[in-house]
Amino acid sequence: MSMTKEEIYELIQKSIPDAKITIEDLRGDQNHYSATVISKSFEGKSKINQHKIVYDSLQGKMGNELHALMLKTKTE
């Protein structure tokens, strides 16, 4: 089972309400995505911690329903 861009967006938005999120389906297969997440809540956090926040928002779906996610995080 795979995930849609909308499902990924909703999970991230629910966890990081102020985030500006852009998601792209890289292969059109609903398995390989690129996401850019911009949030003030990332300020003062390392890239590793920023990515962990996003991956945690996916509620264990990474590696299961979601096969690959190329992630970029930024602060505003």
C-alpha positions as CSV (number, residue, x, y, z in Angstrom):
1,M,0.0,0.0,0.0
2,S,1.3,3.5,-0.8
3,M,0.5,7.0,0.3
4,T,-0.7,10.0,-1.7
5,K,0.9,13.5,-1.5
6,E,-2.2,14.7,0.2
7,E,-1.9,12.1,3.0
8,I,1.7,13.0,3.6
9,Y,0.9,16.7,3.6
10,E,-2.0,16.2,6.2
11,L,0.2,14.2,8.6
12,I,3.0,16.7,8.5
13,Q,0.6,19.7,8.8
14,K,-1.2,18.1,11.8
15,S,2.1,17.7,13.6
16,I,3.7,21.0,12.5
17,P,0.8,23.4,12.1
18,D,2.9,26.5,11.0
19,A,4.7,24.5,8.3
20,K,4.9,25.5,4.7
21,I,5.0,22.1,2.9
22,T,5.8,21.3,-0.7
23,I,5.6,17.6,-1.8
24,E,6.5,16.2,-5.2
25,D,5.9,12.6,-6.4
26,L,9.3,12.0,-8.0
27,R,8.3,9.0,-10.2
28,G,4.6,9.2,-10.3
29,D,4.3,5.9,-8.5
30,Q,3.2,7.2,-5.0
31,N,6.3,5.6,-3.5
32,H,9.1,8.1,-4.1
33,Y,8.5,11.6,-2.8
34,S,10.5,14.8,-2.2
35,A,9.3,17.1,0.6
36,T,10.4,20.6,1.6
37,V,9.1,21.6,5.0
38,I,9.7,25.2,6.3
39,S,8.8,26.0,9.9
40,K,9.8,28.4,12.6
41,S,9.7,25.5,15.0
42,F,12.9,24.2,13.5
43,E,14.9,27.2,14.7
44,G,17.9,26.2,16.9
45,K,17.5,22.6,16.0
46,S,20.0,20.5,14.1
47,K,19.1,19.1,10.6
48,I,18.9,15.7,12.2
49,N,16.4,16.9,14.8
50,Q,14.4,18.8,12.1
51,H,14.2,15.6,10.0
52,K,13.3,13.5,13.1
53,I,10.4,15.9,13.8
54,V,9.1,15.4,10.2
55,Y,9.6,11.6,10.2
56,D,7.9,11.4,13.6
57,S,4.9,13.2,12.1
58,L,4.5,10.3,9.6
59,Q,3.5,8.0,12.5
60,G,5.5,5.0,11.5
61,K,4.5,5.0,7.9
62,M,8.0,5.7,6.6
63,G,9.4,2.4,5.3
64,N,6.0,0.9,5.2
65,E,3.3,2.7,3.2
66,L,5.9,5.4,2.3
67,H,8.9,3.8,0.6
68,A,11.2,6.8,0.0
69,L,11.1,10.5,1.1
70,M,13.8,12.9,0.1
71,L,13.5,15.6,2.8
72,K,14.6,19.2,3.0
73,T,13.9,21.2,6.1
74,K,14.4,25.0,6.6
75,T,13.5,27.7,9.1
76,E,11.7,30.8,8.1
